[in-house]
Amino acid sequence: MKNYKTVGAEEAFEITIQKSRFIGHVCPVATEAEANDFIERIRKKHWHATHNVPIFLIGADYAVQRYSDDGEPSGTAGIPVMEMLKKEGITDICLVITRYFGGIKLGTGGLVRAYTDSAKAVLESVGVIEKRVYQSVDMVFDYTLHGKIQNYCMNQAPVIVADTSFSDRVCMQLRIEPESYDQVIAQIIDMTANKVEMGEPEQMYLTFKENQLIEI
């Protein structure tokens, strides 16, 4: 697992360049089938458009990547958008850039800029989110240790307290940045004289937007 960026919702955003309308459509996808369904839906909606340029990337390592220029000169539409997404580290995403020709030819360089600008505009509109890998671990301990452990965790930037429940003992669920995991656990064990029961850690994704945690 590795950190990556994506989008969390569908969005459409239109810009006009030299009288041509460019409508960027974006959707989060997890499979090639989902991407193809989204592309087909946009093509049906804009069946009378001059071009519907599809691009999608799936997987943190871009295991699946597809694009088409959909009738635009080769290399002026799909591939520059795909390369922009990869440069930004964005994946699990499908884009369809719809163009209604306005009568003015843009030239090769103009088309590249227009399609990438349209993609950037819809991404800015929807807001890119970041999926960050964390280690998830459950800890169980006596009430007498709760204040000490909570204060420690609340003052450690790499640590997020996801949940705390109380019964005969305290159960705390932590999310810890992988590179800090060993150090954090060692410090908790040390400060409690090894009186904390630790579960097996598991990797998971947390969702951030503009560096703010939005989903645990």
N, CA, C and O of each residue as an XYZ file, in Angstrom:
864
protein
N       0.836     -1.196      0.000
C       0.000      0.000      0.000
C       0.874      1.251      0.000
O       1.923      1.282      0.644
N       0.440      2.274     -0.721
C       1.182      3.524     -0.782
C       0.199      4.687     -0.888
O      -0.941      4.516     -1.320
N       0.652      5.852     -0.493
C      -0.192      7.036     -0.560
C      -0.515      7.387     -2.011
O       0.302      7.191     -2.910
N      -1.719      7.908     -2.217
C      -2.077      8.374     -3.556
C      -3.175      9.427     -3.449
O      -3.781      9.604     -2.393
N      -3.421     10.119     -4.553
C      -4.476     11.124     -4.620
C      -5.582     10.645     -5.548
O      -5.339      9.863     -6.467
N      -6.799     11.121     -5.302
C      -7.930     10.771     -6.141
C      -9.015     11.831     -5.940
O      -8.742     12.913     -5.420
N     -10.231     11.519     -6.349
C     -11.376     12.387     -6.087
C     -12.414     11.577     -5.329
O     -12.412     10.347     -5.373
N     -13.300     12.280     -4.633
C     -14.283     11.581     -3.818
C     -15.687     11.616     -4.350
O     -16.584     11.024     -3.751
N     -15.912     12.304     -5.476
C     -17.272     12.444     -5.991
C     -17.231     12.774     -7.477
O     -16.190     13.148     -8.017
N     -18.371     12.633     -8.121
C     -18.508     13.065     -9.512
C     -18.613     14.583     -9.573
O     -19.090     15.230     -8.640
N     -18.157     15.131    -10.690
C     -18.236     16.579    -10.876
C     -18.158     16.880    -12.363
O     -17.592     16.104    -13.133
N     -18.729     18.012    -12.764
C     -18.601     18.510    -14.129
C     -18.316     19.999    -14.051
O     -18.866     20.701    -13.202
N     -17.453     20.478    -14.941
C     -17.097     21.895    -14.936
C     -16.786     22.321    -16.365
O     -16.062     21.633    -17.084
N     -17.337     23.456    -16.767
C     -17.204     23.904    -18.151
C     -16.351     25.157    -18.246
O     -16.477     26.077    -17.439
N     -15.472     25.176    -19.257
C     -14.730     26.386    -19.598
C     -14.874     26.618    -21.095
O     -15.166     25.683    -21.841
N     -14.673     27.844    -21.537
C     -14.734     28.193    -22.952
C     -13.382     28.711    -23.392
O     -12.814     29.607    -22.768
N     -12.863     28.134    -24.485
C     -11.573     28.536    -25.036
C     -11.742     28.763    -26.527
O     -12.063     27.837    -27.271
N     -11.528     29.990    -26.958
C     -11.649     30.338    -28.376
C     -12.973     29.816    -28.965
O     -13.006     29.194    -30.027
N     -14.045     30.095    -28.240
C     -15.421     29.769    -28.639
C     -15.760     28.277    -28.579
O     -16.912     27.904    -28.800
N     -14.783     27.420    -28.283
C     -15.086     26.001    -28.071
C     -15.432     25.773    -26.605
O     -14.775     26.296    -25.705
N     -16.472     24.985    -26.388
C     -16.857     24.623    -25.017
C     -16.130     23.331    -24.632
O     -16.184     22.334    -25.353
N     -15.456     23.369    -23.495
C     -14.807     22.185    -22.950
C     -15.467     21.870    -21.609
O     -15.430     22.685    -20.688
N     -16.059     20.706    -21.506
C     -16.739     20.298    -20.269
C     -15.970     19.112    -19.689
O     -15.930     18.030    -20.275
N     -15.369     19.339    -18.541
C     -14.648     18.263    -17.874
C     -15.580     17.497    -16.955
O     -16.261     18.087    -16.117
N     -15.609     16.180    -17.115
C     -16.404     15.296    -16.256
C     -15.435     14.381    -15.518
O     -14.532     13.811    -16.131
N     -15.614     14.236    -14.209
C     -14.709     13.396    -13.440
C     -15.509     12.500    -12.509
O     -16.584     12.872    -12.038
N     -14.967     11.303    -12.249
C     -15.642     10.338    -11.391
C     -14.596      9.441    -10.726
O     -13.646      9.024    -11.389
N     -14.742      9.131     -9.431
C     -13.849      8.145     -8.812
C     -14.219      6.749     -9.288
O     -15.402      6.416     -9.358
N     -13.232      5.931     -9.615
C     -13.488      4.564    -10.080
C     -12.489      3.612     -9.428
O     -11.364      3.990     -9.100
N     -12.927      2.378     -9.251
C     -12.064      1.345     -8.680
C     -11.776      0.226     -9.670
O     -10.847     -0.556     -9.469
N     -12.574      0.140    -10.751
C     -12.401     -0.924    -11.730
C     -12.546     -0.365    -13.143
O     -13.101      0.714    -13.350
N     -12.036     -1.120    -14.100
C     -12.157     -0.720    -15.494
C     -13.625     -0.689    -15.924
O     -14.017      0.152    -16.733
N     -14.431     -1.600    -15.388
C     -15.852     -1.630    -15.720
C     -16.547     -0.342    -15.271
O     -17.370      0.215    -15.998
N     -16.206      0.125    -14.063
C     -16.791      1.376    -13.579
C     -16.400      2.537    -14.482
O     -17.224      3.399    -14.784
N     -15.145      2.558    -14.912
C     -14.679      3.627    -15.795
C     -15.425      3.585    -17.127
O     -15.867      4.622    -17.620
N     -15.566      2.405    -17.708
C     -16.253      2.284    -18.989
C     -17.724      2.670    -18.873
O     -18.274      3.268    -19.798
N     -18.363      2.344    -17.770
C     -19.760      2.732    -17.560
C     -19.890      4.255    -17.505
O     -20.816      4.827    -18.080
N     -18.955      4.908    -16.809
C     -18.989      6.371    -16.714
C     -18.764      7.003    -18.090
O     -19.467      7.939    -18.471
N     -17.790      6.492    -18.824
C     -17.510      7.016    -20.165
C     -18.732      6.887    -21.067
O     -19.084      7.825    -21.783
N     -19.376      5.727    -21.029
C     -20.557      5.502    -21.866
C     -21.690      6.440    -21.481
O     -22.416      6.938    -22.341
N     -21.837      6.680    -20.170
C     -22.889      7.580    -19.696
C     -22.670      9.002    -20.212
O     -23.618      9.664    -20.634
N     -21.427      9.469    -20.178
C     -21.131     10.824    -20.660
C     -21.300     10.900    -22.179
O     -21.803     11.894    -22.702
N     -20.880      9.855    -22.878
C     -21.032      9.851    -24.336
C     -22.503      9.894    -24.754
O     -22.855     10.555    -25.732
N     -23.349      9.198    -24.022
C     -24.780      9.229    -24.334
C     -25.377     10.604    -24.046
O     -26.221     11.097    -24.794
N     -24.923     11.217    -22.947
C     -25.432     12.538    -22.578
C     -25.000     13.589    -23.595
O     -25.772     14.483    -23.943
N     -23.757     13.474    -24.070
C     -23.212     14.453    -25.024
C     -22.955     13.787    -26.376
O     -21.873     13.916    -26.948
N     -23.952     13.083    -26.870
C     -23.801     12.339    -28.123
C     -23.559     13.255    -29.324
O     -22.970     12.833    -30.319
N     -24.016     14.514    -29.231
C     -23.886     15.446    -30.343
C     -22.642     16.327    -30.228
O     -22.452     17.239    -31.032
N     -21.781     16.054    -29.213
C     -20.545     16.825    -29.064
C     -19.555     16.461    -30.165
O     -19.660     15.400    -30.780
N     -18.592     17.351    -30.408
C     -17.569     17.093    -31.420
C     -16.625     15.984    -30.974
O     -16.236     15.129    -31.769
N     -16.260     16.007    -29.695
C     -15.361     14.994    -29.137
C     -15.746     14.711    -27.687
O     -16.191     15.602    -26.962
N     -15.568     13.455    -27.281
C     -15.645     13.051    -25.875
C     -14.367     12.268    -25.576
O     -14.269     11.082    -25.888
N     -13.410     12.930    -24.981
C     -12.078     12.344    -24.777
C     -12.019     11.660    -23.412
O     -12.127     12.330    -22.384
N     -11.848     10.319    -23.386
C     -11.812      9.588    -22.112
C     -10.389      9.306    -21.632
O      -9.491      9.038    -22.430
N     -10.207      9.369    -20.332
C      -8.934      9.021    -19.695
C      -9.246      8.362    -18.362
O     -10.059      8.882    -17.597
N      -8.619      7.228    -18.064
C      -8.758      6.704    -16.709
C      -7.491      5.986    -16.260
O      -6.763      5.383    -17.049
N      -7.265      6.082    -14.942
C      -6.131      5.459    -14.276
C      -6.651      4.725    -13.055
O      -7.483      5.252    -12.316
N      -6.162      3.504    -12.840
C      -6.605      2.695    -11.702
C      -5.391      2.031    -11.063
O      -4.526      1.488    -11.751
N      -5.344      2.085     -9.731
C      -4.266      1.448     -8.979
C      -3.191      2.440     -8.583
O      -2.875      3.363     -9.334
N      -2.631      2.243     -7.399
C      -1.600      3.147     -6.899
C      -0.373      3.164     -7.803
O       0.362      4.151     -7.836
N      -0.148      2.075     -8.538
C       0.970      2.004     -9.477
C       0.503      2.090    -10.928
O       1.230      1.722    -11.850
N      -0.735      2.588    -11.118
C      -1.302      2.761    -12.465
C      -1.303      1.450    -13.254
O      -0.897      1.405    -14.416
N      -1.767      0.390    -12.596
C      -1.800     -0.916    -13.254
C      -2.707     -0.899    -14.482
O      -2.455     -1.603    -15.460
N      -3.760     -0.092    -14.421
C      -4.671      0.065    -15.559
C      -4.664      1.528    -15.970
O      -4.938      2.405    -15.151
N      -4.358      1.791    -17.215
C      -4.379      3.158    -17.734
C      -4.819      3.148    -19.192
O      -4.243      2.451    -20.028
N      -5.841      3.926    -19.476
C      -6.409      3.972    -20.820
C      -6.713      5.417    -21.190
O      -7.029      6.240    -20.331
N      -6.611      5.709    -22.477
C      -7.003      7.029    -22.956
C      -7.310      6.931    -24.447
O      -6.950      5.957    -25.110
N      -7.978      7.951    -24.956
C      -8.227      8.071    -26.388
C      -8.243      9.553    -26.730
O      -8.609     10.382    -25.897
N      -7.845      9.890    -27.959
C      -7.958     11.273    -28.437
C      -9.315     11.530    -29.076
O      -9.659     12.676    -29.367
N     -10.085     10.471    -29.295
C     -11.449     10.568    -29.832
C     -11.555     11.516    -31.028
O     -12.435     12.375    -31.081
N     -10.655     11.345    -31.968
C     -10.742     12.115    -33.207
C      -9.913     13.379    -33.236
O      -9.719     13.959    -34.304
N      -9.417     13.823    -32.095
C      -8.496     14.958    -32.096
C      -7.137     14.476    -32.636
O      -6.856     13.277    -32.603
N      -6.294     15.394    -33.131
C      -4.965     14.974    -33.611
C      -4.223     14.160    -32.557
O      -4.292     14.471    -31.367
N      -3.524     13.134    -32.984
C      -2.864     12.203    -32.067
C      -1.940     12.929    -31.091
O      -1.110     13.748    -31.484
N      -2.107     12.605    -29.810
C      -1.240     13.146    -28.775
C      -1.635     14.508    -28.246
O      -0.903     15.086    -27.443
N      -2.785     15.044    -28.674
C      -3.165     16.398    -28.251
C      -4.235     16.436    -27.171
O      -4.546     17.510    -26.656
N      -4.808     15.286    -26.815
C      -5.958     15.324    -25.894
C      -5.806     14.342    -24.742
O      -5.598     14.750    -23.600
N      -5.910     13.047    -25.037
C      -5.912     12.050    -23.969
C      -4.588     11.921    -23.236
O      -4.552     11.923    -22.005
N      -3.494     11.810    -23.992
C      -2.206     11.545    -23.352
C      -1.710     12.712    -22.505
O      -1.181     12.455    -21.423
N      -1.840     13.974    -22.913
C      -1.374     15.044    -22.018
C      -2.151     15.116    -20.712
O      -1.589     15.456    -19.671
N      -3.449     14.797    -20.761
C      -4.240     14.770    -19.527
C      -3.777     13.625    -18.633
O      -3.627     13.799    -17.423
N      -3.549     12.451    -19.229
C      -3.086     11.314    -18.450
C      -1.732     11.604    -17.801
O      -1.524     11.279    -16.632
N      -0.828     12.204    -18.538
C       0.492     12.510    -17.987
C       0.398     13.541    -16.874
O       1.159     13.477    -15.908
N      -0.518     14.483    -16.993
C      -0.731     15.465    -15.927
C      -1.219     14.775    -14.662
O      -0.741     15.081    -13.569
N      -2.167     13.843    -14.795
C      -2.681     13.107    -13.639
C      -1.569     12.304    -12.961
O      -1.461     12.296    -11.735
N      -0.752     11.636    -13.761
C       0.329     10.828    -13.200
C       1.380     11.704    -12.522
O       1.915     11.334    -11.477
N       1.673     12.846    -13.103
C       2.626     13.771    -12.491
C       2.144     14.239    -11.125
O       2.943     14.444    -10.211
N       0.813     14.408    -10.992
C       0.222     14.865     -9.730
C      -0.029     13.721     -8.750
O      -0.438     13.953     -7.612
N       0.216     12.483     -9.195
C       0.006     11.335     -8.313
C      -1.455     10.977     -8.124
O      -1.829     10.418     -7.093
N      -2.286     11.293     -9.110
C      -3.728     11.057     -9.007
C      -4.083      9.753     -9.718
O      -3.626      9.509    -10.835
N      -4.901      8.910     -9.071
C      -5.309      7.644     -9.677
C      -6.710      7.272     -9.201
O      -7.364      8.048     -8.504
N      -7.166      6.076     -9.583
C      -8.542      5.641     -9.307
C      -9.525      6.712     -9.752
O     -10.407      7.127     -9.000
N      -9.348      7.149    -10.998
C     -10.089      8.287    -11.512
C     -10.416      8.080    -12.985
O      -9.642      7.480    -13.731
N     -11.575      8.585    -13.387
C     -11.947      8.599    -14.805
C     -12.352     10.018    -15.174
O     -13.149     10.649    -14.481
N     -11.802     10.504    -16.262
C     -12.134     11.819    -16.796
C     -12.669     11.670    -18.213
O     -12.168     10.862    -18.995
N     -13.673     12.443    -18.530
C     -14.122     12.578    -19.910
C     -14.186     14.077    -20.195
O     -14.921     14.812    -19.536
N     -13.414     14.519    -21.176
C     -13.413     15.926    -21.567
C     -14.236     16.060    -22.851
O     -13.843     15.581    -23.915
N     -15.366     16.713    -22.724
C     -16.277     16.906    -23.855
C     -15.968     18.238    -24.532
O     -15.815     19.263    -23.868
N     -15.879     18.210    -25.863
C     -15.627     19.453    -26.608
C     -16.726     19.683    -27.622
O     -17.078     18.800    -28.405
N     -17.256     20.885    -27.589
C     -18.155     21.376    -28.631
C     -17.377     22.418    -29.429
O     -17.096     23.507    -28.929
N     -17.032     22.081    -30.670
C     -16.175     22.932    -31.495
C     -16.853     24.268    -31.777
O     -18.019     24.327    -32.166
N     -16.083     25.345    -31.569
C     -16.649     26.689    -31.735
C     -16.288     27.381    -33.024
O     -16.640     28.543    -33.230
N     -15.581     26.674    -33.904
C     -15.278     27.257    -35.206
C     -13.867     27.782    -35.356
O     -13.458     28.131    -36.463
N     -13.106     27.849    -34.262
C     -11.731     28.338    -34.319
C     -10.782     27.188    -34.000
O     -10.865     26.589    -32.928
N      -9.880     26.881    -34.932
C      -8.913     25.821    -34.685
C      -7.859     26.294    -33.689
O      -7.398     27.433    -33.751
N      -7.489     25.414    -32.780
C      -6.573     25.788    -31.711
C      -5.124     25.414    -31.991
O      -4.219     25.922    -31.329
N      -4.894     24.547    -32.947
C      -3.538     24.080    -33.203
C      -3.114     23.039    -32.189
O      -3.770     22.843    -31.166
N      -2.015     22.376    -32.482
C      -1.568     21.281    -31.619
C      -1.321     21.735    -30.188
O      -1.856     21.149    -29.247
N      -0.512     22.780    -30.020
C      -0.217     23.272    -28.677
C      -1.454     23.800    -27.973
O      -1.611     23.617    -26.765
N      -2.317     24.441    -28.707
C      -3.549     24.971    -28.125
C      -4.473     23.879    -27.633
O      -5.119     24.032    -26.596
N      -4.545     22.771    -28.370
C      -5.376     21.648    -27.937
C      -4.837     21.014    -26.665
O      -5.600     20.704    -25.750
N      -3.522     20.822    -26.605
C      -2.911     20.248    -25.400
C      -3.241     21.104    -24.188
O      -3.648     20.585    -23.149
N      -3.066     22.415    -24.319
C      -3.368     23.318    -23.199
C      -4.843     23.302    -22.849
O      -5.202     23.307    -21.672
N      -5.698     23.283    -23.857
C      -7.140     23.329    -23.615
C      -7.628     22.093    -22.862
O      -8.407     22.210    -21.916
N      -7.179     20.926    -23.270
C      -7.631     19.696    -22.616
C      -7.054     19.570    -21.204
O      -7.755     19.145    -20.285
N      -5.792     19.932    -21.027
C      -5.232     19.856    -19.674
C      -5.838     20.926    -18.774
O      -6.066     20.679    -17.589
N      -6.103     22.117    -19.324
C      -6.742     23.167    -18.522
C      -8.152     22.755    -18.105
O      -8.579     23.039    -16.986
N      -8.868     22.090    -19.001
C     -10.215     21.606    -18.668
C     -10.150     20.565    -17.560
O     -10.960     20.590    -16.634
N      -9.186     19.647    -17.652
C      -9.025     18.619    -16.614
C      -8.677     19.255    -15.273
O      -9.234     18.883    -14.240
N      -7.751     20.218    -15.290
C      -7.356     20.896    -14.046
C      -8.532     21.661    -13.442
O      -8.679     21.716    -12.221
N      -9.360     22.244    -14.290
C     -10.499     23.031    -13.805
C     -11.515     22.155    -13.088
O     -12.022     22.539    -12.033
N     -11.821     20.987    -13.639
C     -12.811     20.130    -12.982
C     -12.227     19.506    -11.720
O     -12.952     19.280    -10.750
N     -10.925     19.223    -11.721
C     -10.282     18.703    -10.510
C     -10.295     19.751     -9.400
O     -10.525     19.425     -8.235
N     -10.050     20.993     -9.759
C     -10.099     22.067     -8.759
C     -11.511     22.246     -8.228
O     -11.710     22.528     -7.047
N     -12.493     22.079     -9.111
C     -13.885     22.222     -8.700
C     -14.313     21.138     -7.716
O     -14.962     21.430     -6.712
N     -13.951     19.894     -8.001
C     -14.378     18.786     -7.134
C     -13.512     18.698     -5.888
O     -13.988     18.292     -4.828
N     -12.236     19.078     -6.008
C     -11.315     18.991     -4.880
C     -10.644     17.631     -4.811
O     -11.314     16.615     -4.630
N      -9.337     17.607     -4.954
C      -8.566     16.356     -4.891
C      -8.394     15.944     -3.434
O      -8.098     16.776     -2.576
N      -8.579     14.669     -3.165
C      -8.360     14.124     -1.828
C      -7.131     13.231     -1.847
O      -6.718     12.745     -2.899
N      -6.548     13.019     -0.663
C      -5.362     12.175     -0.559
C      -5.649     10.983      0.337
O      -6.177     11.134      1.439
N      -5.301      9.812     -0.136
C      -5.413      8.585      0.638
C      -4.028      8.264      1.209
O      -3.094      7.954      0.470
N      -3.914      8.344      2.540
C      -2.634      8.111      3.196
C      -2.676      6.796      3.974
O      -3.663      6.483      4.640
N      -1.594      6.040      3.878
C      -1.499      4.753      4.573
C      -1.160      4.992      6.047
O      -0.236      5.736      6.377
N      -1.927      4.345      6.916
C      -1.662      4.377      8.357
C      -1.685      2.954      8.885
O      -2.296      2.063      8.294
N      -1.011      2.757     10.007
C      -1.098      1.504     10.741
C      -2.214      1.635     11.771
O      -2.218      2.566     12.577
N      -3.155      0.706     11.741
C      -4.259      0.700     12.701
C      -3.982     -0.358     13.769
O      -3.659     -1.503     13.451
N      -4.112      0.038     15.040
C      -3.860     -0.904     16.123
C      -4.818     -0.619     17.277
O      -5.109      0.538     17.580
N      -5.301     -1.672     17.912
C      -6.158     -1.550     19.097
C      -5.329     -1.807     20.345
O      -4.490     -2.709     20.372
N      -5.571     -1.004     21.381
C      -4.885     -1.188     22.656
C      -5.921     -1.304     23.771
O      -6.921     -0.587     23.769
N      -5.683     -2.205     24.720
C      -6.556     -2.375     25.889
C      -5.702     -2.187     27.140
O      -4.611     -2.745     27.258
N      -6.229     -1.380     28.080
C      -5.447     -1.097     29.287
C      -6.387     -0.684     30.416
O      -7.572     -0.440     30.192
N      -5.845     -0.610     31.627
C      -6.619     -0.229     32.806
C      -6.920      1.276     32.798
O      -6.223      2.067     32.164
N      -7.979      1.639     33.523
C      -8.398      3.041     33.594
C      -7.292      3.941     34.132
O      -7.209      5.111     33.757
N      -6.457      3.415     34.992
C      -5.407      4.228     35.605
C      -4.392      4.746     34.583
O      -3.681      5.715     34.844
N      -4.332      4.095     33.423
C      -3.380      4.500     32.376
C      -3.999      5.401     31.315
O      -3.294      5.927     30.453
N      -5.301      5.575     31.378
C      -5.994      6.279     30.300
C      -5.488      7.704     30.102
O      -5.181      8.102     28.978
N      -5.399      8.475     31.185
C      -4.973      9.859     31.063
C      -3.583      9.990     30.474
O      -3.339     10.829     29.606
N      -2.676      9.156     30.950
C      -1.294      9.209     30.476
C      -1.207      8.891     28.989
O      -0.537      9.600     28.237
N      -1.889      7.817     28.560
C      -1.828      7.403     27.153
C      -2.536      8.412     26.264
O      -2.045      8.742     25.185
N      -3.673      8.900     26.704
C      -4.410      9.871     25.900
C      -3.608     11.154     25.710
O      -3.531     11.671     24.595
N      -3.015     11.671     26.772
C      -2.207     12.885     26.667
C      -1.034     12.684     25.715
O      -0.709     13.570     24.924
N      -0.401     11.520     25.795
C       0.716     11.235     24.896
C       0.256     11.238     23.443
O       0.864     11.878     22.585
N      -0.823     10.516     23.183
C      -1.304     10.379     21.802
C      -1.767     11.720     21.230
O      -1.517     12.009     20.059
N      -2.428     12.527     22.028
C      -2.949     13.800     21.555
C      -1.834     14.787     21.222
O      -2.066     15.769     20.516
N      -0.632     14.536     21.722
C       0.493     15.436     21.474
C       1.507     14.867     20.489
O       2.615     15.386     20.350
N       1.114     13.797     19.810
C       1.984     13.182     18.807
C       1.362     13.357     17.428
O       0.312     12.782     17.143
N       2.008     14.153     16.566
C       1.468     14.406     15.228
C       1.239     13.137     14.410
O       0.262     13.081     13.663
N       2.096     12.111     14.514
C       1.875     10.906     13.702
C       0.749     10.003     14.212
O       0.456      8.981     13.591
N       0.110     10.365     15.338
C      -0.882      9.490     15.969
C      -2.272     10.128     15.908
O      -2.439     11.308     16.218
N      -3.258      9.336     15.507
C      -4.656      9.755     15.511
C      -5.439      8.780     16.376
O      -5.381      7.569     16.162
N      -6.171      9.304     17.351
C      -7.052      8.470     18.172
C      -8.384      8.356     17.437
O      -9.152      9.315     17.373
N      -8.650      7.168     16.882
C      -9.850      6.969     16.075
C     -11.089      6.740     16.933
O     -12.186      7.172     16.581
N     -10.905      6.057     18.058
C     -12.056      5.752     18.911
C     -11.558      5.293     20.280
O     -10.483      4.705     20.404
N     -12.365      5.575     21.301
C     -12.083      5.084     22.650
C     -13.385      4.568     23.251
O     -14.394      5.274     23.258
N     -13.361      3.351     23.748
C     -14.551      2.767     24.378
C     -14.198      2.315     25.794
O     -13.049      1.994     26.099
N     -15.219      2.300     26.643
C     -14.999      2.009     28.061
C     -15.917      0.878     28.518
O     -17.131      0.935     28.323
N     -15.334     -0.133     29.119
C     -16.096     -1.212     29.760
C     -15.403     -1.496     31.090
O     -15.225     -0.590     31.904
N     -15.016     -2.738     31.312
C     -14.232     -3.002     32.517
C     -12.812     -2.458     32.376
O     -12.126     -2.218     33.370
N     -12.372     -2.264     31.105
C     -11.085     -1.650     30.797
C     -11.296     -0.660     29.649
O     -12.400     -0.532     29.119
N     -10.247      0.019     29.283
C     -10.312      0.998     28.193
C      -9.774      0.365     26.915
O      -8.728     -0.284     26.921
N     -10.501      0.560     25.823
C     -10.038      0.113     24.505
C      -9.867      1.349     23.621
O     -10.818      2.099     23.401
N      -8.664      1.552     23.123
C      -8.363      2.715     22.292
C      -7.884      2.250     20.922
O      -7.007      1.393     20.811
N      -8.474      2.831     19.886
C      -8.078      2.515     18.514
C      -7.198      3.640     17.985
O      -7.610      4.799     17.944
N      -5.986      3.282     17.583
C      -5.039      4.277     17.087
C      -4.757      4.090     15.599
O      -4.773      2.974     15.079
N      -4.501      5.207     14.933
C      -3.994      5.202     13.566
C      -2.641      5.911     13.617
O      -2.553      7.060     14.049
N      -1.592      5.223     13.174
C      -0.237      5.735     13.320
C       0.469      5.720     11.961
O       0.382      4.743     11.216
N       1.165      6.808     11.653
C       1.937      6.848     10.420
C       2.968      5.713     10.428
O       3.664      5.527     11.426
N       3.075      4.958      9.343
C       3.931      3.754      9.332
C       5.368      4.009      9.763
O       5.951      3.199     10.484
N       5.945      5.128      9.327
C       7.349      5.381      9.640
C       7.570      5.692     11.121
O       8.699      5.631     11.607
N       6.499      6.024     11.835
C       6.614      6.333     13.261
C       6.067      5.227     14.149
O       6.140      5.326     15.374
N       5.521      4.178     13.553
C       4.799      3.160     14.314
C       5.666      2.514     15.407
O       5.263      2.469     16.569
N       6.840      2.021     15.038
C       7.683      1.312     16.011
C       8.062      2.216     17.183
O       8.043      1.786     18.336
N       8.403      3.457     16.885
C       8.810      4.385     17.935
C       7.645      4.698     18.871
O       7.812      4.713     20.090
N       6.457      4.951     18.296
C       5.280      5.268     19.116
C       4.928      4.107     20.035
O       4.690      4.307     21.226
N       4.893      2.898     19.491
C       4.544      1.732     20.291
C       5.565      1.500     21.396
O       5.204      1.175     22.527
N       6.842      1.667     21.063
C       7.900      1.484     22.067
C       7.747      2.489     23.202
O       7.952      2.148     24.367
N       7.390      3.720     22.866
C       7.226      4.745     23.906
C       6.006      4.469     24.781
O       6.044      4.703     25.988
N       4.935      3.979     24.187
C       3.750      3.637     24.983
C       4.055      2.474     25.920
O       3.670      2.493     27.090
N       4.737      1.476     25.409
C       5.120      0.335     26.251
C       6.016      0.789     27.399
O       5.868      0.341     28.536
N       6.939      1.678     27.084
C       7.874      2.151     28.110
C       7.154      2.958     29.189
O       7.402      2.752     30.377
N       6.272      3.868     28.798
C       5.626      4.736     29.782
C       4.592      4.000     30.637
O       4.218      4.475     31.710
N       4.131      2.840     30.158
C       3.142      2.068     30.912
C       3.748      0.824     31.557
O       3.023     -0.008     32.104
N       5.059      0.695     31.497
C       5.743     -0.486     32.028
C       5.177     -1.772     31.422
O       5.031     -2.788     32.100
N       4.868     -1.697     30.142
C       4.381     -2.849     29.375
C       3.064     -3.408     29.916
O       2.854     -4.621     29.932
N       2.182     -2.508     30.360
C       0.882     -2.931     30.887
C      -0.264     -2.669     29.906
O      -1.419     -2.517     30.303
N       0.074     -2.621     28.644
C      -0.918     -2.411     27.584
C      -0.961     -3.642     26.693
O       0.076     -4.151     26.268
N      -2.170     -4.115     26.415
C      -2.343     -5.234     25.488
C      -2.525     -4.677     24.083
O      -3.422     -3.869     23.840
N      -1.675     -5.110     23.162
C      -1.693     -4.628     21.786
C      -2.283     -5.661     20.844
O      -1.945     -6.842     20.921
N      -3.161     -5.224     19.956
C      -3.647     -6.098     18.900
C      -2.660     -6.118     17.744
O      -1.655     -5.407     17.764
N      -2.950     -6.935     16.737
C      -2.098     -6.996     15.557
C      -2.367     -5.766     14.685
O      -3.521     -5.468     14.379
N      -1.321     -5.057     14.288
C      -1.533     -3.873     13.446
C      -1.977     -4.254     12.036
O      -1.603     -5.304     11.513
N      -2.774     -3.388     11.440
C      -3.224     -3.575     10.064
C      -3.083     -2.257      9.311
O      -3.331     -1.183      9.861
N      -2.686     -2.354      8.057
C      -2.600     -1.148      7.245
C      -3.974     -0.760      6.727
O      -4.789     -1.617      6.385
N      -4.221      0.538      6.675
C      -5.484      1.043      6.148
C      -5.264      2.447      5.592
O      -4.248      3.087      5.864
N      -6.237      2.915      4.808
C      -6.164      4.264      4.257
C      -7.017      5.221      5.072
O      -8.143      4.899      5.452
N      -6.464      6.412      5.339
C      -7.226      7.522      5.867
C      -7.324      8.573      4.770
O      -6.426      8.697      3.937
N      -8.423      9.331      4.773
C      -8.683     10.292      3.710
C      -8.460     11.715      4.205
O      -8.999     12.123      5.234
N      -7.651     12.464      3.450
C      -7.347     13.855      3.782
C      -7.727     14.761      2.608
O      -7.623     14.377      1.443
N      -8.164     15.958      2.946
C      -8.411     16.981      1.923
C      -7.806     18.279      2.424
O      -8.152     18.772      3.498
N      -6.897     18.824      1.627
C      -6.163     20.034      2.007
C      -5.503     19.842      3.378
O      -5.522     20.725      4.236
N      -4.917     18.647      3.545
C      -4.187     18.271      4.759
C      -5.074     18.154      6.006
O      -4.567     18.068      7.124
N      -6.378     18.150      5.813
C      -7.301     17.962      6.942
C      -7.931     16.569      6.855
O      -8.409     16.162      5.797
N      -7.925     15.849      7.971
C      -8.517     14.510      8.010
C     -10.025     14.608      7.835
O     -10.689     15.310      8.598
N     -10.578     13.913      6.839
C     -12.018     13.964      6.616
C     -12.692     12.601      6.777
O     -13.917     12.523      6.866
N     -11.897     11.524      6.815
C     -12.482     10.185      6.967
C     -11.468      9.256      7.596
O     -10.363      9.093      7.080
N     -11.842      8.639      8.720
C     -10.973      7.685      9.407
C     -11.282      6.275      8.926
O     -10.658      5.316      9.381
